[in-house]
Amino acid sequence: MIEKNEIIKTSDGNMDTFVVHPDGGSKSPLVVFLMDAPGKREELHDMARRIASSGYYVLLPDLYYRFEPGFVTDFTEESRKIMFSYMHSLTYNMIIRDFESLLNYAENDSFSDNSSVGTVGYCMSGPFVFRLAAEFSNVVKCTASVHGVSLFTEDDESPHLFANKITGEIYFACAENDSYAPTEMINKLNYYLKKINIKYKIETYPGTGHGFVFPQREGLYDENAAEKHWERLLDLFNRNLT
């Protein structure tokens, strides 16, 4: 495996990005991995490595580079306030610009094949990858939103309103008990998506709570459910990117 941290220049600044991919001579399909709200950290690097070990070129950017590069919450009350402030300051237009910069970077790396792109987003980035699937439907062939928040809202920018543009496959992994992504929202999303012609699947993981895939999320991590999510995720990529 080859891994490094790169500074990718965007229209808004310098975005620190973890890059990891197989060390063979051939190109690997591109997967863009968007972080959850606590920040870009070693736990996510390990997850990116796991994806890369299955044959993918993975980019994991620090989405908080505009506000406080390298921020990672320690889950104290004050740190959580900062985290939510940064989380709510991100906009879809920011993420779209960042994604364009990531595609440009990958295009210039001989190890990356970005003709077909997969994306995965957790928590706050669940709606971001949902929207990217629509905005970049010419290259995004598959998307996974894992315990994503704000997938169906009353806002004019809600990602479900753009879903009819999606041409790739999209998978939603949902926790059964999730105050950030309640069952009511997931049901509304499912009802809406049934009416449009896209390839999607919504799956609820019984007995789980928000953050169940993260090994370091004490009291929430569910190993069996997390491994099931890995099976679903890698199968999604394998079907659409190889």
QUIGI-V378868 format. One record per helix or strand of 2 or more residues. SS is the DSSP state (H for helix, E for strand). FROM is the first residue (numbers start at 1). LEN is the number of residues. If there is no record, write none. Layout:
<<SS/FROM/LEN> <SS/FROM/LEN>>
This chain:
<<E/2/9> <E/13/9> <E/28/7> <H/42/11> <E/56/6> <H/77/13> <H/92/16> <E/112/11> <H/123/13> <E/140/7> <H/159/7> <E/169/9> <H/183/12> <E/199/11> <H/223/19>>
